[in-house]
Amino acid sequence: MSKKFQFEEQHENLLNKLNELKNISASTGFNLDKEIKLLEAKIERLKEERYSNLSPWEKVVLSRQVDRPSCRQYIEEIFTDFVELHGDRTFGDDKAIIGGIAFFEGIPVTVVGHQKGKNTKENIERNFGMPHPEGFRKAKRLFLQAEKFRRPVITFIDTPGAYPGVGAEERGQAWAIAENLMLLSGLKVPIISIVIGEGGSGGALALAVGDKLFMLSNSVFSVASPEASASILWKSLDEVEKMAGALKLTADDLKAFGIIDDIIPEPVGGANQDLEETADIMKKCIREALEELLSLTSEELVKRRYERLRKMTVLKF
């Protein structure tokens, strides 16, 4: 795996020294246990300190890493008996969005999420997680099906944004997103959304309107990417790190603003360091949210969702 940050070079150097000590101890028979333990503790301490103080831009970089767990990986860890459903019944099957039915601890649910690839071939197939209109319409079809059969909806968000190509515009990209926003705001079943990587613009919003919104601690959620914002406002990418801070796109920022309900902590170094641990914490959040939301009537759900969304537009000075 390529290094993401400059401080990882120092971390790698320390790991090399640690391996050298272990090799010397093994080949010579010298007892270097004390030195090895001290160096291991130092490595762990430095790693924890640095990853707990990532800048907004560093979190953007981390959220985009190809080795970060994908929607499908979380589905496999969290749910059972997942059956993927394909197509929008209008144009085609967009592989940038996957969805289907599954069980969460015995409860039948509908699961929908953005899916990126793990290599160049997969990313081309998945369009780098950027949905076309048919992807959003596939999601809409699954949302309506969930409402019909009274299944809670759980969505996973990880996209740079909706695909901006000519074909997508010709097939009604903005319309498809708007239809999802309208549908989700009044859907009569519980909706739980989790940002697992990038939450980019309308492409993310189309799956993010619901009763509960969570973010992994190293994920981001923004109206536009730092690069796009810097290009629009300053006509340059030189200030992209500054723009990342100005956009207030981190989980901590959005929790402070009341946009998200809670932050799901990741292992030191990111969710890819321990998928099972991250999924277990995510399970707990989903379980608690479902216990709360399933106790409400459909009318109470929609009313509370409306009030939640309206609060996001209120500014206090």
Secondary structure by P-SEA (a helix, b strand, c coil): ccccccaaaaaaaaaaaaaaaaaaaaaccccaaaaaaaaaaaaaaaaaaaaacccaaaaaaaaaccccccaaaaaaacccbbbbbbccccccccccbbbbbbbcccccccccbbbbbccaaaaaaaccccccaaaaaaaaaaaaaaaaabbbbbbbbbcccccccaaaaaacaaaaaaaaaaaaaccccbbbbbbccccccccccccccccbbbbccccccccccaaaaaaaacccccaaaaaaaaacccaaaaaaaccccbbbbbccccccccaaaaaaaaaaaaaaaaaaaaaccaaaaaaaaaaaaaaaacccc
